[in-house]
Amino acid sequence: MNILFGNLPLMQAAAGGGQMTTTILTFGLVFVIFYFLIIRPQNKKKKETAEMLKSLQKGDKIVTIGGIRGTIQSVKEETVTVKIDTNTKMVFSRSAISSVTERKSDRAAAAKRKPAEIEEDTEDGAEE
């Protein structure tokens, strides 16, 4: 039996193989893999979401976690008022905002661009 499972570190520890170092290294390797595949990306996503929620401003187009789309009308410390339709406004908690689809500053920058620059961009895109 020891011949069959002699190369497996966990079986060595269970069978009293005395190779505790190999077992510890195996568990360490598993932890490192979990860190890079699960923990690190999760922390990165959490940080990006917190930054997005902190930078919300009036005029941004957003999507809530429930799928409601609208434009931010006012931003308070814990809540955001969103204009859904012409006469419809809803108040959401900041944490209910899933993503920002279009920033007000991006629209303003695009509006300031000269029409000639826009034409050049579309011509370049058509050639590719």
C-alpha positions in Angstrom: 0.0 0.0 0.0 2.9 2.3 0.8 4.3 1.7 -2.6 1.1 2.9 -4.4 0.7 6.1 -2.4 4.3 6.8 -1.5 4.6 9.8 -3.9 1.5 11.6 -2.7 2.4 14.1 0.1 -1.0 13.9 1.8 -0.9 10.1 1.9 2.6 10.1 3.3 1.5 12.3 6.2 -1.5 10.1 6.8 0.5 6.9 6.6 3.2 8.3 8.9 5.7 8.8 6.1 7.4 11.5 8.2 7.5 13.9 5.3 5.8 16.9 7.1 7.8 19.4 5.0 6.3 18.1 1.8 2.8 18.4 3.2 3.4 22.0 4.4 4.8 23.0 1.1 1.8 21.5 -0.7 -0.6 23.4 1.5 1.5 26.6 1.0 1.3 26.1 -2.7 -2.5 25.6 -2.6 -2.8 28.9 -0.5 -0.7 30.8 -3.0 -2.8 29.5 -5.9 -6.0 30.5 -4.1 -4.6 33.9 -3.3 -3.8 34.7 -7.0 -6.9 33.1 -8.4 -9.6 34.1 -5.9 -8.5 36.5 -3.1 -6.5 39.0 -5.1 -9.0 39.6 -8.0 -11.8 39.8 -5.4 -10.0 42.5 -3.5 -9.1 44.4 -6.7 -12.8 44.4 -7.8 -13.9 45.6 -4.4 -11.4 48.5 -4.5 -12.5 49.5 -8.0 -16.2 49.4 -7.0 -15.5 51.6 -3.9 -13.6 54.1 -6.1 -16.5 54.2 -8.6 -19.0 54.8 -5.9 -16.9 57.5 -4.4 -16.5 59.3 -7.8 -20.3 59.5 -8.6 -21.4 62.9 -9.7 -24.5 64.6 -11.1 -25.1 63.9 -14.7 -23.5 60.4 -14.8 -25.6 57.7 -16.5 -25.7 54.6 -14.2 -27.2 51.1 -13.9 -28.4 49.8 -10.5 -27.9 46.3 -9.2 -31.6 45.8 -10.1 -31.0 46.8 -13.7 -32.7 50.2 -13.6 -30.9 52.7 -15.8 -31.0 56.5 -15.3 -29.1 59.7 -14.8 -27.9 61.0 -11.5 -29.8 64.1 -10.4 -28.2 64.6 -6.9 -25.5 62.9 -4.8 -25.6 62.8 -1.0 -23.3 61.1 1.4 -25.2 57.8 1.5 -27.9 58.2 -1.2 -28.2 59.0 -4.9 -31.2 60.5 -6.6 -31.6 59.0 -10.1 -33.9 60.4 -12.9 -35.4 57.4 -14.6 -37.9 59.1 -16.9 -39.2 62.6 -17.5 -41.2 62.8 -14.3 -39.8 59.8 -12.4 -37.0 60.1 -9.8 -35.9 57.4 -7.4 -33.6 57.5 -4.4 -31.0 54.7 -4.1 -28.4 53.8 -1.7 -24.9 54.3 -3.1 -24.2 50.6 -2.7 -27.1 49.9 -5.1 -25.2 51.4 -8.0 -23.7 48.6 -10.1 -21.9 50.6 -12.8 -21.5 53.9 -14.5 -22.2 53.6 -18.2 -21.3 57.2 -19.2 -19.6 59.9 -17.2 -20.7 63.5 -17.5 -17.1 64.6 -17.9 -16.7 62.2 -20.9 -19.7 63.6 -22.6 -18.5 67.2 -22.0 -15.1 66.3 -23.5 -16.7 64.7 -26.5 -18.9 67.8 -27.1 -15.9 70.1 -26.9 -14.1 68.3 -29.7 -14.1 70.0 -33.0 -16.2 68.5 -35.8 -13.1 68.1 -38.0 -11.5 65.9 -35.3 -14.6 63.7 -35.2 -14.5 63.3 -39.0 -10.8 62.4 -38.9 -11.6 59.7 -36.2 -14.4 58.2 -38.3 -12.2 58.1 -41.4 -9.4 56.4 -39.5 -11.8 53.8 -38.1 -13.2 53.1 -41.6 -9.8 52.3 -43.0 -8.9 49.7 -40.4 
